[in-house]
């Protein structure tokens, strides 16, 4: 496990930049003791930071654990003490931070690869230069199992957002996104193994194969590839991390009553499977629902060679349970 070190034993600033997602100069604006142990949480110090300068993906708060709470299985080892306790920061002072990828939070507590007081000459030189050059503008995120990093940027010539995968400094793939990135919510842009994402059940890939989830917001015209009405939609695409190929996409309206679609593709872009879901004001009773208004789901399998539907099934959604229409209940 990589620990954030005390300032006098901190790693070399230049070395930490190799796998970083961002760097910042930040001021400690608050240190607050919070006790969540009555609610099965921890006793921790809430550290609030105000970013003064930055490049890339940085954090503005952290929770440094003073005492662990909650119940543990009998015989289990006690948690590892928080490497940042006692809290080494002082309110009102500024520090240089190098922040890790969002995927390294298990091995890099608080996502800190290194930190130094503002007056540390080595850190000031290295991190100031990185900020000045906006070295992490594309917000690279290292996935440690594969060693692949992904990032994205807005192409000034085309006005399109470009996601990219790299490894050891080599570009593995890059592509264009539909719409603009939606970020700021944990899990929207992240890497998952196929087995952990139900939406990838119909994708032809091994259970442990890694997929990059990318979320965008875009306006679709009346005539579009997904067969949905014109409007603004949220698109969540799943791309093979090693190649960047889009093997699944979910199209959701910001109006929950509108139609949503999720599709799975083969590696040549041919459709394998599709699920369409829509709230309807009528027809529910005939479909076995308890009211005329109902949520309808249609699933289709496709022959990728011909594009023809090989199987189509319709369901009504009772609560969260799909019930096949026409099947014995």
N, C-alpha and C positions, 0 to 999 in steps of 0.2 A: 504493500500500500504506500502510495506517495503522500507524504504529509506536507502541509504548509509549514515551513521551518521558521524558527525564531529569526528575527532580522539579522542577528550576528552570525548565524549559520546558514543563511539562505543560499540557494543555488546560484550559479552564475546566471545573470540576467539574459545574456545572449543565448545560452543553451536552452532556457525555458521557452524562447520564442518559437522553436522548431515545431512544436505541436500545439501552440496556443490558438485560441479562438479570438482573443482580443486582449488589449492592455488598456490601463487607465491610470490617471492620477485622480485620486478621490479624497474627499475630506470626510472625516468621521463626524456626523452631525448629531448622533444620538446613540446612547448605550442604555438599554432598558432591560431590567431583569423581569422575565416572564415565567410564571409557574403553571404549567399545564398538567402536572402530575395528578391532580384530582380527577382529570378527564383522561387518564391513561396516556398522558404525554410526558414531556420532560421539563426540567427546570433549565432555562437557557437565557443567554444574554442576546437580545435582539440588537444587532449592529446595523445602523442605517448610514448609508454613504451618499454623498453628493458628488456626482462625477464632475470634475473640473475640465478634464481633457480625456479623449479616448479615441481608439480605433477598434472596430470589430464588435464582437459580442461580449458585453461586460455585465456584471451584476451590481446592484445598488443596495443589497441587504444580505445579511447572513445570520444564522442562528448558531451561536457557540454554546454547546451543551455544558452546563455545570454539573448536573446530576441527572442520570437517566431514571425515567419512571416506567410505568407499564409492567405487565406481567410477562415473564419469560417461561418457556417450557422447563419442567424439572430437569436439573442436571446440566442445563445449558451454561456456557461460559458467559461471564459478564461482558457487556459491550466494551469495545476499545475506547479508552478515554479520548475525548475530543482533543486533537493536537493543538488547537488554538486556545485551550483553557489552561491557565488563567489568561483572560483576554489581554492580548498584547497591545491593543490600540488605545489611544487617548482621544477623547472628544475634543474637537476643534483642530486636531492635527491632520496633516495630509500624508498620504502614502502612495507609492507606486505599486500597482498590482498587475500580475500576468495571470489571465484567466484561462482555464482549460476548456476543452470541448464539453458540450452538454452530455456527451456519452461517457465521460470519465468521472462522474460524480461519486461512483462507488470506490474508486481507487485514488481519487484526488479530493479529499474533504473540502467542502465549501467551494469547489472548483477553482481553488487557488494553486497555481503552479509555483508562485513565489510572490513575496511582498517585501517592500523596503521603505524606510522613512524617506520623506521627500528630499532630505539633504544627502542621501546616499549617492555618491558621485557616479559609481558604476551604473547603478540602475537608472539614474537621471539621464545619463548619456544615451544608453541603449533604448530605453522606453520612449524618451522624448523624440529620438530619431524615428522610431517606428510610428509614433503618432503623427509626426510632421509629414511623413511619407504616406500616411494612411495605409500602412502595410496590411491591415486586416479588414479593409473595406468590404471585401467579399464574404466576410464572416465564415471562414473555414471551420468545419466541424469534423474532427477526427473520430472515426468509428474504430475502436482499438482492436477488435477481433480480426477484422480484415485488413487493417492498416490503411483503409481508404478514407480520404477526406472528401467532403462535398461542400460546395459553396455556390453562390449565385451573385449575379450583378446585372445592372441595367445597361444594355448595349446602346450607346449614344447614337449610333447610326440608324438602327432599326426601331428603337424604342421598345424592344422586346426584352423580357427578363430571360437570362441565360443561366440554367443550372449546369454544374460541372462536377465530374468526379476525377480525383487525382490520387496518385500513390507514388511515394518517394520522388515527388517533383515531376512526375510524368502525367500528362493529361490522358485519362482513360476514355472519357466521353464528355460531350457537351450537347445541349439541345436548347430549344425554345419552349417557353412556358405559354400556356393560354392564360392571359390576364396578368394580374399583379399579385405578388406574394401576400398571403395572410399569415402573420407571425404574431408572437407575443403570448400565445397560448401553448402551454406545455403539451407536447405530443403531436402538434400539427406538422412540424418539420422534424422528422426523427427516423431512425433506422430500426426496423423490426425483423425478426425471423418470420418466415412465412407461416409457421405453425401458430404464431401468436395473433394473427390477424384473420378473423373469419371471412372478411371480404376477399381474401386470397385463396379460399378453399378450392376455387375452380381454375386456379393458375397451375400450369404444369411446371412445378419446381419442387426441389427437395425441402423437407420441413425446416431445416436450419439455414436455408438460403436467405440472405439478407436483402430486404427491400427498403428503399427510401420513400417515405411518405412526403409528398409536396402538396401544399394547399394554396390555391389561388382563388381570386375573385374575378369574374369576367362577365361581360354582357354578351349574351348569345342572341343572334338574329332569329327571325321566325323560321328560317330554313337553316338547320344546324345538324351536325353529325349525330346528335344524341336523341333527336326526335322530341325534344321538349319545347314548350311554348317560348316565345321571345321573352327575355327578361335577364335579370342579374342573378348569377348562380355562383355557388361555391363548388370548386372542382378539387377533389382530393385524388391525386394520382399516385400509384405505387410503381416505382421504377426499380428494376433489377440494379442493385448497387454496383455490380461489377461492370455492367454494360450501359446503364442508363435507359434501357428499353422499358417503355411503359407497358406493363402487363395487366394493369387494372386501373379503372377510374370510376369514381363516384361523383355524380352530378346532382347537387341538392339545391333547391330553391330556398331563398331566405324566407319565403312564405311557406309554412309547413303544410298548407292545404294543396300546394302545387305538386306536380309530378316530380319524382326523383328516379334516377337511373343509376345502376352500377353495372359495369361490364368487365369481363375478363377477356384477354387476347392471348394469342400465341406469339412467339418471338418474331413472326413476320408481320404482325399487326392485324391478323384476321381474328374476327370475333369467335369466341368459344362459348360464351355464356352471358346471359343478361337477366337482370332483375329490375322490373319496373314497378314502382309503388305510387299509388295516388289515392287521395281522399275523395270520395264521391258522395254527392248529396242524396242519391236515390239508388235503388237496386239492392239495398242491404238485406231486406226481408227475404227476397227471392234467393239470396246467396246464403241464407241461414243465420244472418245476424239478428240481433235483438232490436234493431232500429233500421230505418231506411238509409240513414247516413252510415257509411262504412269505409274502411280502409282496405283497398284491393291491392293484391300483389300478384304479378304475373312473372313467371320464370321461364326462360327459353334456353334451350341448348342449340348450338349451331354446328353445322359441318364447316370447318374452316376452309376446306377446299372449294366448296360451292357457295357458301354464305347462306345456305338454306336452313330453315328451322327444322330440327330433328325431333324436338320434344317441347311441348308448351303446357304448363300447368298454372292454374289460377287458384289463389288462396284468399281468404278473408283473414284479417288480423283481429283476433279477439284478445284485447289487452296487449300483450306482447307475443302471443302465441299464434303462429300461422296455421290455419285450418284449411286443408285442401277441399275445394268445392267439388262435389260429386263423389267424394270418398265417404264410406260409412263412418258415422260419428259415434 
